[in-house]
Amino acid sequence: MRLFFVLVVGFASLLASAQEINYVKVYYPHINKAELAVVEGKYKDAFENYEKAFAAVPRAFMKDYFNAAVCATYLGDATNTYKYLLEVAGKGISLDFIKDETAFIGIQQDQNWRNFEKEYLAKKREFDQKINKGLKDKLTKIVERDQWFRVRGAEAFADTIVKVDRQNATELDYIFDRYGFPGEDQIGCGDGGMPIIQYPFYTVIRRQTPENQTINFSNYLMTAVRNGRMTPHSATHIMATINGNDVFFARHVFKIMTDESLSMQGKPFAAKLNKWVFRQIDGADEQRINEMRLQNGMETLAEYRKKIIFALNDNRFLFPYRSYVGIWSVNNPNIASDYLEGTVVLE
């Protein structure tokens, strides 16, 4: 509980002292409403909430511009489809990605599409020229160093890997202090023009577990959320690892996979194997967690589950939530029972 108190109070004090636009207060609440409207197929309501979010901040997230463009397409609003796709171009995403997306197949027959393509490519080139290549290269080198000994044998190079993790943590600390937390407008948000949900350097931050921690990056993560350089869901998912305590329930949904179905037949938990589940919690605890999530730019757990199941089944929108679920392979009935006790199948 002490860790929980420190994290929440720390987050609140950071937000209170901020002088910049606070995305937690003016941006994420509108995005959450927009995404829930998308889940329900209410594209007009979704689009209106996306526009409210965009009006409140200087720059929005690429995924939200993209999703607003999808909504506009389904509303038959080509003007706003083009408008927000150009914002996607301004984040470095390739035109080929856009052309392959189901939502934008039909609009490519529009008489204005050819001119739009030219404008899109010009805007992407402009973005590619203005990103901080030096910063991006520094992060790439850190990620490469993180992987070099691990892919050659984590056990054989265990001591070296510990030293590398310390070095990487120190360098990331210097980078974040000098440049701020790297976000989409600083380093882009794609790999080869294709969107990515979580940056490779996030993995390097996750190495800083309580058992082997040189630096705790929680303050950087929370500041990044406030300043619109990282979504609250990504931040809390990483914080669950580096603090050893998932106080925001970022890892709420998971699946236990098994190849030993026959040996587990007849077990009380058998019907939950190979299915998405979530752990039920006491009503008072869920209310407390929901209040904390809402205060920090997220949705309630029930709404979170809706977004996750939608993201797992619908690829038309860029919803990051499919990347926050856990999948574990378990062939021991006792371990499977422990994981699945008190869970409910997500439907």
N, C-alpha and C positions, 0 to 999 in steps of 0.2 A: 504493500500500500504506500510505503514511503516513496518508492520510485514513481508510482502513479501520480502522487501529489506533486512531486517535483516537476514532472513532465508537464502536467496540466497547468500548474502555476507559471512555469517557465514560458509555455506557449502563450498564456494570457498576457504576461508582462511584456513579451516581445511585441505582441499585437498592439497593446495599449500605447507603447512608446514609439510606434512607427510614425514617421512623417510622410511617407509615400502613400499612394493609393493602396488601400487594404483590400486585396482580392477576396479575402475571406468574408468580408462584409458586403462588398458590392458586386462581386462577380460570380463566385461559385453557387450561391443560392439560386440565381437565375438559371445557371447551367443545370443544376439538379432538377429544377422544375421542367426545363426543356427536355431533358433526357427521360424523365418519367412520362411526359406527354408523348415522346417518341415511342416508348414501350407500349403505350396505350393506342398508338396509331393516330393520335391527335396532332397532325403535322402543323396546323395553323397555330395552335397554342404553343407548340414547340418553337416554331419560327419566331413568334412574338417574344418569347422569353430569351431566345438567342440574341435577338436584336437589343433587348434591354441590357443583357450582359455586355455586349460589344460597345454599347454607348457609354458604359460606366468606366471603361479602362482604355488606355492608349493602345494596347495590343492584346489580342485574345490568343487562345491556344489554337494550333492548327486543326486539331480534331474537331473543335467546335465550329470553326469556319466551314470545314468539310461537311459536318452534319447539318448545318444551316443550309448549305447548298443543296444537300439531298432533300431536305424538307421543301425548299423552294421548288425543286424539280417536281415533286409530287403534288405541289399546289399549282403547277402550270405557270410558275413565275420565272420565266427565263432570265429576266433582267437581274433578279437577285441571285439566281443560280450562277450567272457569269460573275457578278460582283464578288460573291464569296469564294468562288473558285480562284479568282485572281488573288485573293488574300492567301489562299493555300499555296499558290505559286510563289507568293512573297515569303513563304517559309521554306522554299527549296524543294518542294515535292515535284516529281517529274510529270510531264503531260501524259506520258504513256500510262502511268498509274491511273490517272483520271479517266482516260479513254477506255480502260479495261473494266471500270466499275459499272456494275449493273444499273445503278441509278442514272447514269449519264449516257447510256447507249442511245436512248431516244433523242435526246437534245442534239446529238451530233448530226442529225438531219436538218437542224435549223439553219436558215440561210445566213445567220450571223456567226455560225460556228467557226468558219475559216478565219475570219478576222479575230475572233476570240483566241484561237490557237496562237496566232502571231503575238498577240498581246501577252498571253500566258508565258510563252517562251522568253519574251523580252523581260518580263518581271522576274522569272526564275533566274535568268542570267544576272540581272541586277542584284538579286539576293546572293547568288554564289560569289559575287565579287566583293560583297561588303561583310561577309561573315568573318569572324576572328579566326583565321587559319592557324595562327600561332597557338592560340588556346586549344583549338581542336587537335592539333598535332601533339601538344603536351598530353592531352587526355588519352589520345591513341597510344602513345608510348607507355603510359602508365598501365593501360589495359593489356598491352602486349607483354609487359614485364610481369604482370599478374598471372598470365597464362603460361609463360615460357617454361617454368619448372614443373608446373602442375601437369601439363600434357606429357611431360617426359618422365613422370613418376612421382606422385605426391608423397608416397611413403619414403622413397629413396632420398628425396630432397626436402624432407620435412623441416629441418633446421633452417635451410636456406629460404624456404617459403615464408617462415616466420619473419625473417629479416626483411624480405621483399615486401611483405605486408606492412611492416613498420615504415619502411622507406616510402611506400606508396601513400600511406596515410599522411605522412609528414608533407609530402609534395601536394596532395590534394588540399590539405589545410592551407598551404601557402597560396595555391591557385584560387581557392574560394575567398581567401582574405584579400587577395589582390584584385581579382576580376569580378567578385561576386559569384554566386552559384550559377554555373552555365545553364542557360535555357535555350529555347528554340531560336530566339532572335540573335543569340551569340554564336551558336555552333550548328544551327540547322536542326531538323528533326527527322532526318531520314538517312538511309544507307543506300547509296546509289540511286537516290531519288525516290525510294520506297519508304513509306512511313515506318517509324519504329515507336513502340509504346514506351519502352524503358531503355535508357542509354546504357551502353556497356560499362561505363564508369560507375553506374549504380552498383554493379556487382562488386567492384573494388571497395565501395563503402561498406557493403554487407560483410566483408571480411572482418570488420571491426566488431566482433562479437564480444560479449562480456568476458569470455574466457581468454581472449587474446586481443585486448583493446589498447591501442596506442592513443587514439583520439575518438571521442564520442561526437559524431557529426549532427546530433539532434538539433542543436541551435541553428546550424546552417540550413538544415532541411526545413525547419519551421519558418525561417526567414524567407526561404525560397518560395514556400507556399504563399506567404503573405504578399510577396512582391510579384507573383505571377510567373515565376520561373520553373515551377514544379506543381503538379496537382497534389491536393491533400491526400488522395488515395495512394499515390506513389510514395509520398513521404512517410505515411503511417505504416505502409507495408515494410519499408526498409527499417523503420524504427522498431518494429516488432522483433527484428533480428538483432540489431545492435544493442537494444536494451533488454533483450531476453524476456519481454513482456508485451503481449499483444493487447494493450489496453483499449485500443480503438476497434478491436475485432476486425482488422483488415483481412485476416485469414479465416474468414467466417465459413466459407464453403469449400468442401473438399470431396475427394473420391478415393475409396479404397479398391484398388484393382487386385485381382488374384487369378492365378492359373490353376489353383487347387479347388475349384468349385465343388468337385465330388466330395472331398474330405470335409467341406464346410456345409454340405447339405444338411438340413434339419436343425442347424444352429439358430438361435433366436435372431441373430443379426444377418442371416443369409440373404434376406430380401433386400438388404441395403448395399450389398456388394456390387461393385461396378456401376454405382449410381451416385449422382451428386447429392450430398447430404449437408446439413448444418446442425450444429449443436444447440439444443434448446437451453435457455437460461431462465432464471427466475425473473418474473415480471418486473420487480423493483430494480433488479440489476440491469435489465434491458432498457428500462426507462432512463436510468443513470447514464448508461453508455450512449443511448440515443441523444440525450442532452449534450453530452460532450462532443459527439460527432457533429451535431448541428452547429455547435459553437465554433467548430474548426473547419467549416466549409464542406462537410459531407452530408449524407442523408441518413435517415433512420435505417436500422438493420433490415427491417421488412422491405423498405424501398431498395436497399442495396441488393437484397436477394433477387428482387424483380429485375434489376439491371443486369445482374450476373446471368440469370437464366436467359434473358433476351440476347445478351452478347454471345452466349454459347450457341445460340440457334439462328442468329440473324447476322449476316455479314455485310448488309447494305450500309451500315453506319460504322463509324470508327468509335467503338466503345472499348475502353481499355480494360474493362472488368474481367474479361476472360483470362487475363494474365495474372490475376490475383488469386485464382483458385489453386488448391493444392491437389496433387495426384501422387499417391503412394502405392507401391506394389508390395503386397503383404501375402505371404503364403502360410503363416502361422496362425491358426484359429484363435489362440489366446491374445495375440497382438491385435488381430482384426477386431476381436470383441472389445478390447480396451478402446480402440479408436472409435468404434461405432456406438458405444454405450451412450445413451441419452441423445442420439441424433435423430433427425427427421429427414426423409427423402424430400429433396427440393423439386417442387412441381410448379 
